[in-house]
Amino acid sequence: MKKKSNYIRLRDRTLENDIKYNPPLSYRYLRIIAWAFMVFTQIAVILKMNMRLTQGSEALLFPAYNFFNFFSSLPLPLFLVANFAYILQNRDNLKRLLLFYGGMVVLMYALGNFIIGHYIYGLVRAVIPTAPFYATTQLAAVALMGSGDTGFALNIFVDLLLCSLIYFFINYTPKKFFQGKKIIIFRLFTIFPLLYEIGGILIKYFIYQGTILPTTFFFFLLPGKPPMILVAFLLLCLLIKIGEVIKIKKGYDEAELSEHYKTNAHAFRVSILISYIFGAVALVDFLMFLLFSVIYGGGTFGNNINPDTISYSVNIIYGLGFGKSSILLAAIPFVLLFSYKKVHKNKEMDKFIPIVGVGLIAIVYIEGVFRVVTVNIPIIIEKIVGFLDTIMGGGSEPEPQPLLNVSETIKEIIH
């Protein structure tokens, strides 16, 4: 069946022949939803903390924990999509966006360490007056790492900053430096956020191997979410950029490109593209998870493959973030109900959303930790003493302890 002669492809639409496409979600609404899921994640952390301390509470709290924990990986893809929409609407304000996310990284880093230093260390000092502060930060980092994705919830803005840097280096054109052919050098700076991500994976690997013990001083700076989500954002940025280059080569000028970006057709194309990328990356990540688990298990244990060694290998690879990108599939319905071109007149409202989000997270942690501590003081004292004795070696300087190889130590803290 031949196409109608008046058929116009989505990529060729203008404001005059635009399609009717008006989904309900904007970048602001996605951010609000993502912040709500962030708060849910912190509730899951508190619930798990209580379940690990009081075994009898699992039957009562486990359904609620499962509900809140389901959302632990959703904030990042939703923030990324909202972030991408904001970037497309404010291409001239990329530096401001980087400053914002850089500031959020500093704020979350300070908030996390304040809670550890003021509340957790205060509790430890009440039990062991001579306990060193650094050992307490290790205790907190071990407990957070043992909480899985929920423990990395405050690190989400590290991931958002890395993704924003990727978009910045791929799309921004410096006005004074890197002119002409030197722009290629600027584009190659994209490798720096990628190297940071790889460095984070290696640090986690050394932690799981027992080469180093984590401490909150660097834990809150680690990328927290699956590395393949960063790859998904990289692919999105590259494909959008390639599309621009192709249009320019076909004779489109900046005015025509700018007009096309304002169409519903382009917004629909972007939502479809994001959905395809999310689905493809989730599948590839699952296959990589299986492949890496087999390679790591075979290289580490050789012919000594049994249920224990398989479980060990799977836990290592999963702990590094591979196999977790299936959450992107859950984000696709939000993407299809979203349009990056939807704007809001009152821009000042955007400034209050993170303030409210951070405030709610602080309330959840402060109130939650207080409730858990007051109910489980005897158990907490016993676990703190046991952990500090383990890493202090009876008063000596803290030495690295393997998180998985000497798993009994961690199980006493988080299990």
ChimeraX attribute file (.defattr): number of C-alpha atoms within 10 A of each C-alpha:
attribute: neighborCount
match mode: 1-to-1
recipient: residues
	/A:1	3
	/A:2	4
	/A:3	7
	/A:4	7
	/A:5	6
	/A:6	6
	/A:7	7
	/A:8	13
	/A:9	8
	/A:10	18
	/A:11	14
	/A:12	12
	/A:13	18
	/A:14	21
	/A:15	13
	/A:16	7
	/A:17	12
	/A:18	17
	/A:19	15
	/A:20	10
	/A:21	13
	/A:22	14
	/A:23	16
	/A:24	12
	/A:25	19
	/A:26	21
	/A:27	25
	/A:28	22
	/A:29	14
	/A:30	23
	/A:31	24
	/A:32	20
	/A:33	18
	/A:34	24
	/A:35	24
	/A:36	16
	/A:37	23
	/A:38	27
	/A:39	26
	/A:40	21
	/A:41	29
	/A:42	26
	/A:43	21
	/A:44	26
	/A:45	28
	/A:46	20
	/A:47	23
	/A:48	24
	/A:49	21
	/A:50	23
	/A:51	21
	/A:52	17
	/A:53	23
	/A:54	16
	/A:55	10
	/A:56	11
	/A:57	14
	/A:58	17
	/A:59	10
	/A:60	10
	/A:61	15
	/A:62	15
	/A:63	11
	/A:64	15
	/A:65	20
	/A:66	13
	/A:67	13
	/A:68	21
	/A:69	23
	/A:70	16
	/A:71	21
	/A:72	26
	/A:73	28
	/A:74	23
	/A:75	25
	/A:76	28
	/A:77	27
	/A:78	25
	/A:79	23
	/A:80	23
	/A:81	24
	/A:82	25
	/A:83	21
	/A:84	20
	/A:85	23
	/A:86	21
	/A:87	18
	/A:88	16
	/A:89	16
	/A:90	12
	/A:91	14
	/A:92	11
	/A:93	12
	/A:94	19
	/A:95	13
	/A:96	11
	/A:97	20
	/A:98	18
	/A:99	12
	/A:100	14
	/A:101	20
	/A:102	17
	/A:103	14
	/A:104	21
	/A:105	22
	/A:106	16
	/A:107	15
	/A:108	20
	/A:109	21
	/A:110	14
	/A:111	17
	/A:112	19
	/A:113	19
	/A:114	13
	/A:115	16
	/A:116	20
	/A:117	19
	/A:118	10
	/A:119	15
	/A:120	20
	/A:121	23
	/A:122	16
	/A:123	19
	/A:124	23
	/A:125	15
	/A:126	12
	/A:127	16
	/A:128	15
	/A:129	10
	/A:130	10
	/A:131	17
	/A:132	17
	/A:133	16
	/A:134	14
	/A:135	21
	/A:136	24
	/A:137	22
	/A:138	21
	/A:139	26
	/A:140	21
	/A:141	23
	/A:142	24
	/A:143	19
	/A:144	22
	/A:145	21
	/A:146	19
	/A:147	19
	/A:148	17
	/A:149	22
	/A:150	27
	/A:151	22
	/A:152	25
	/A:153	23
	/A:154	26
	/A:155	21
	/A:156	24
	/A:157	26
	/A:158	24
	/A:159	26
	/A:160	23
	/A:161	23
	/A:162	22
	/A:163	25
	/A:164	25
	/A:165	24
	/A:166	25
	/A:167	22
	/A:168	22
	/A:169	21
	/A:170	20
	/A:171	17
	/A:172	17
	/A:173	14
	/A:174	11
	/A:175	7
	/A:176	6
	/A:177	10
	/A:178	14
	/A:179	13
	/A:180	7
	/A:181	8
	/A:182	10
	/A:183	16
	/A:184	13
	/A:185	12
	/A:186	19
	/A:187	18
	/A:188	12
	/A:189	15
	/A:190	19
	/A:191	13
	/A:192	14
	/A:193	19
	/A:194	19
	/A:195	11
	/A:196	14
	/A:197	22
	/A:198	14
	/A:199	14
	/A:200	19
	/A:201	20
	/A:202	13
	/A:203	20
	/A:204	24
	/A:205	17
	/A:206	15
	/A:207	20
	/A:208	24
	/A:209	18
	/A:210	19
	/A:211	16
	/A:212	17
	/A:213	23
	/A:214	27
	/A:215	17
	/A:216	22
	/A:217	15
	/A:218	13
	/A:219	27
	/A:220	27
	/A:221	20
	/A:222	21
	/A:223	27
	/A:224	27
	/A:225	28
	/A:226	25
	/A:227	22
	/A:228	21
	/A:229	27
	/A:230	23
	/A:231	16
	/A:232	23
	/A:233	23
	/A:234	18
	/A:235	16
	/A:236	20
	/A:237	19
	/A:238	16
	/A:239	13
	/A:240	13
	/A:241	15
	/A:242	12
	/A:243	13
	/A:244	15
	/A:245	12
	/A:246	11
	/A:247	17
	/A:248	14
	/A:249	10
	/A:250	9
	/A:251	9
	/A:252	14
	/A:253	11
	/A:254	12
	/A:255	9
	/A:256	13
	/A:257	14
	/A:258	12
	/A:259	13
	/A:260	20
	/A:261	21
	/A:262	18
	/A:263	22
	/A:264	24
	/A:265	23
	/A:266	23
	/A:267	23
	/A:268	24
	/A:269	14
	/A:270	21
	/A:271	21
	/A:272	15
	/A:273	16
	/A:274	22
	/A:275	20
	/A:276	16
	/A:277	20
	/A:278	28
	/A:279	20
	/A:280	14
	/A:281	22
	/A:282	23
	/A:283	17
	/A:284	15
	/A:285	21
	/A:286	16
	/A:287	14
	/A:288	16
	/A:289	20
	/A:290	15
	/A:291	13
	/A:292	19
	/A:293	22
	/A:294	16
	/A:295	13
	/A:296	17
	/A:297	23
	/A:298	16
	/A:299	10
	/A:300	13
	/A:301	13
	/A:302	10
	/A:303	9
	/A:304	12
	/A:305	13
	/A:306	11
	/A:307	9
	/A:308	10
	/A:309	15
	/A:310	18
	/A:311	13
	/A:312	17
	/A:313	21
	/A:314	21
	/A:315	15
	/A:316	21
	/A:317	21
	/A:318	18
	/A:319	20
	/A:320	22
	/A:321	23
	/A:322	26
	/A:323	24
	/A:324	21
	/A:325	26
	/A:326	20
	/A:327	22
	/A:328	26
	/A:329	18
	/A:330	16
	/A:331	21
	/A:332	21
	/A:333	11
	/A:334	18
	/A:335	26
	/A:336	17
	/A:337	15
	/A:338	26
	/A:339	25
	/A:340	28
	/A:341	20
	/A:342	19
	/A:343	14
	/A:344	12
	/A:345	6
	/A:346	7
	/A:347	10
	/A:348	9
	/A:349	11
	/A:350	14
	/A:351	9
	/A:352	10
	/A:353	15
	/A:354	15
	/A:355	10
	/A:356	13
	/A:357	19
	/A:358	19
	/A:359	12
	/A:360	17
	/A:361	21
	/A:362	17
	/A:363	14
	/A:364	18
	/A:365	18
	/A:366	13
	/A:367	12
	/A:368	18
	/A:369	20
	/A:370	12
	/A:371	13
	/A:372	18
	/A:373	18
	/A:374	10
	/A:375	14
	/A:376	13
	/A:377	13
	/A:378	11
	/A:379	12
	/A:380	20
	/A:381	16
	/A:382	13
	/A:383	17
	/A:384	19
	/A:385	14
	/A:386	15
	/A:387	20
	/A:388	21
	/A:389	14
	/A:390	15
	/A:391	20
	/A:392	17
	/A:393	12
	/A:394	10
	/A:395	13
	/A:396	9
	/A:397	11
	/A:398	18
	/A:399	14
	/A:400	15
	/A:401	21
	/A:402	19
	/A:403	23
	/A:404	17
	/A:405	12
	/A:406	13
	/A:407	13
	/A:408	13
	/A:409	20
	/A:410	19
	/A:411	14
	/A:412	15
	/A:413	21
	/A:414	20
	/A:415	17
